[in-house]
């Protein structure tokens, strides 16, 4: 609700890709948001790492706030499982965002279903990969953690974008009138 009036609360490149592919925003807006999202991730991660360095005994190297698979996963998920998990979880998030922000959806409650979906996604995803579903969220911490976090980062950029693209395609199939109001939908049929 805080960022909605400013940017549509676009803090996730996978959601922005879904919005672009669903015809909700143009390419210029998408690129501007992607740049802002990655810059925001870098600044946010820098602040987090600087703050964490002030806490005696807190280890900030290696895995601090990063995503991972194999030995960097709580359950040891392999690369294929991690990729599939991130695609499916991101698909769910982006599909929910597209559905509840659709012109034929009830307005004013967008944040509740999106927040509940994101909470459920994290409950499932944290033990698997640390839950990315957001390339910018993964990029910032990996940049500061380095090492294995950077070498595995590609998965946490590519898989969420694939999930977001699939969600946009699925949304277009299930919501064939993306830019019309409810009363216009009936006339269009």
C-alpha positions as CSV (number, residue, x, y, z in Angstrom):
1,X,0.0,0.0,0.0
2,X,2.9,2.3,0.6
3,X,4.5,2.0,-2.8
4,X,1.4,1.3,-4.8
5,X,0.6,4.9,-5.8
6,X,4.3,5.5,-6.7
7,X,5.2,2.4,-8.8
8,X,2.4,0.0,-8.5
9,X,4.6,-1.6,-5.8
10,X,6.9,-3.0,-8.5
11,X,9.8,-4.3,-6.5
12,X,10.2,-7.6,-8.3
13,X,11.6,-7.9,-11.9
14,X,9.6,-11.1,-12.4
15,X,6.3,-9.3,-11.5
16,X,7.3,-6.5,-13.8
17,X,8.0,-8.9,-16.6
18,X,4.6,-10.5,-16.0
19,X,3.0,-7.1,-16.1
20,X,4.8,-6.2,-19.4
21,X,3.9,-9.6,-21.0
22,X,0.3,-9.3,-19.9
23,X,0.1,-5.9,-21.6
24,X,-0.3,-3.9,-18.4
25,X,2.9,-1.7,-18.9
26,X,5.0,-0.7,-21.8
27,X,8.7,-1.7,-22.4
28,X,10.0,1.7,-21.3
29,X,8.2,1.5,-18.0
30,X,9.4,-2.1,-17.5
31,X,13.0,-1.2,-18.1
32,X,12.8,1.8,-15.8
33,X,11.4,-0.4,-13.1
34,X,14.0,-3.1,-13.6
35,X,16.8,-0.6,-13.2
36,X,15.2,0.8,-10.1
37,X,14.6,-2.7,-8.7
38,X,18.2,-3.8,-9.1
39,X,19.6,-0.5,-7.8
40,X,17.3,-0.7,-4.8
41,X,18.5,-4.3,-4.2
42,X,22.1,-3.2,-4.2
43,X,21.4,-0.2,-1.8
44,X,19.2,-2.3,0.5
45,X,21.8,-5.1,0.7
46,X,24.6,-2.7,1.3
47,X,22.7,-1.2,4.2
48,X,21.9,-4.6,5.6
49,X,25.5,-5.8,5.4
50,X,26.8,-2.6,6.9
51,X,24.3,-2.9,9.8
52,X,25.1,-6.6,10.3
53,X,28.8,-5.8,10.5
54,X,28.0,-3.8,13.6
55,X,26.7,-6.9,15.5
56,X,29.6,-8.7,17.2
57,X,29.8,-12.3,16.2
58,X,27.3,-12.2,13.4
59,X,28.8,-13.9,10.3
60,X,28.0,-12.0,7.1
61,X,30.2,-13.8,4.6
62,X,29.1,-16.6,2.3
63,X,25.4,-17.2,2.8
64,X,24.0,-14.1,4.6
65,X,20.6,-13.5,3.0
66,X,21.5,-15.4,-0.2
67,X,19.7,-18.2,-2.0
68,X,21.2,-21.5,-2.9
69,X,20.9,-25.2,-3.9
70,X,22.9,-28.4,-3.2
71,X,25.0,-27.8,-0.1
72,X,23.6,-24.2,0.2
73,X,20.1,-25.5,0.6
74,X,18.6,-26.5,4.0
75,X,17.3,-29.7,2.5
76,X,20.0,-30.2,-0.1
77,X,17.8,-29.6,-3.2
78,X,19.6,-30.2,-6.5
79,X,19.9,-27.7,-9.3
80,X,16.9,-29.1,-11.2
81,X,14.7,-29.1,-8.2
82,X,15.7,-25.6,-7.3
83,X,15.0,-24.4,-10.8
84,X,11.6,-26.0,-10.8
85,X,10.7,-24.8,-7.3
86,X,11.6,-21.2,-8.2
87,X,9.7,-21.3,-11.5
88,X,6.6,-22.7,-9.9
89,X,6.7,-20.4,-6.8
90,X,7.3,-17.4,-9.0
91,X,4.5,-18.5,-11.3
92,X,2.1,-18.6,-8.3
93,X,3.1,-15.1,-7.1
94,X,2.9,-13.4,-10.5
95,X,-0.3,-15.1,-11.4
96,X,-1.9,-14.0,-8.2
97,X,-0.6,-10.4,-8.8
98,X,-2.0,-10.4,-12.3
99,X,-5.4,-11.9,-11.3
100,X,-6.1,-9.6,-8.3
101,X,-5.0,-6.4,-10.1
102,X,-7.0,-7.3,-13.2
103,X,-9.7,-4.8,-14.2
104,X,-12.5,-7.3,-13.6
105,X,-11.2,-8.1,-10.1
106,X,-12.6,-6.6,-6.9
107,X,-10.5,-3.5,-6.1
108,X,-9.0,-2.3,-2.8
109,X,-7.9,-5.6,-1.4
110,X,-5.0,-6.4,-3.7
111,X,-2.4,-6.5,-0.9
112,X,-4.2,-9.2,1.1
113,X,-4.2,-12.0,-1.4
114,X,-0.8,-11.0,-2.7
115,X,0.6,-11.0,0.9
116,X,-1.0,-14.3,1.8
117,X,0.3,-15.9,-1.4
118,X,3.8,-14.5,-0.7
119,X,3.7,-15.9,2.8
120,X,2.7,-19.3,1.7
121,X,5.3,-19.3,-1.1
122,X,8.0,-18.5,1.5
123,X,6.8,-21.2,3.9
124,X,7.3,-23.7,1.1
125,X,10.4,-22.1,-0.5
126,X,12.7,-21.2,2.4
127,X,13.8,-24.7,3.2
128,X,14.3,-25.4,-0.5
129,X,16.3,-22.5,-1.8
130,X,15.9,-19.7,0.7
131,X,13.0,-18.4,-1.6
132,X,14.0,-16.0,-4.3
133,X,10.9,-15.5,-6.6
134,X,12.6,-12.1,-7.1
135,X,15.8,-11.7,-9.2
136,X,16.6,-8.3,-7.6
137,X,16.1,-9.8,-4.0
138,X,18.7,-12.5,-4.9
139,X,21.1,-10.2,-6.8
140,X,21.8,-7.7,-4.0
141,X,22.8,-10.2,-1.2
142,X,24.8,-12.3,-3.7
143,X,26.8,-9.3,-4.8
144,X,27.9,-8.7,-1.2
145,X,28.3,-12.3,-0.2
146,X,30.3,-13.3,-3.2
147,X,31.6,-16.9,-3.7
148,X,29.1,-19.6,-4.1
149,X,26.2,-17.1,-3.9
150,X,27.4,-15.4,-7.0
151,X,28.1,-18.7,-8.9
152,X,24.5,-19.9,-8.2
153,X,22.9,-16.5,-8.8
154,X,22.1,-17.2,-12.4
155,X,19.4,-19.7,-11.3
156,X,17.7,-17.1,-9.1
157,X,17.5,-14.6,-11.9
158,X,16.5,-17.0,-14.8
159,X,14.0,-19.2,-13.0
160,X,11.9,-16.4,-11.5
161,X,11.8,-14.7,-14.9
162,X,10.7,-17.9,-16.5
163,X,8.0,-18.3,-13.9
164,X,6.8,-14.8,-14.4
165,X,6.6,-15.2,-18.2
166,X,4.6,-18.4,-17.8
167,X,2.3,-16.7,-15.4
168,X,1.7,-13.9,-17.9
169,X,0.9,-16.3,-20.6
170,X,-1.4,-18.3,-18.4
171,X,-3.1,-15.1,-17.3
172,X,-3.8,-14.1,-20.8
173,X,-5.4,-17.5,-21.4
174,X,-7.6,-17.3,-18.3
175,X,-8.4,-13.6,-18.6
176,X,-8.9,-12.9,-22.3
177,X,-10.0,-9.3,-21.8
178,X,-7.0,-7.7,-20.1
179,X,-7.8,-4.1,-20.5
180,X,-11.6,-3.8,-20.3
181,X,-14.0,-3.1,-17.5
182,X,-16.5,-5.8,-16.3
183,X,-19.5,-4.3,-18.2
184,X,-17.4,-4.1,-21.4
185,X,-16.5,-7.8,-21.1
186,X,-20.1,-8.9,-21.5
187,X,-20.5,-6.8,-24.6
188,X,-17.3,-8.2,-26.1
189,X,-18.6,-11.8,-25.8
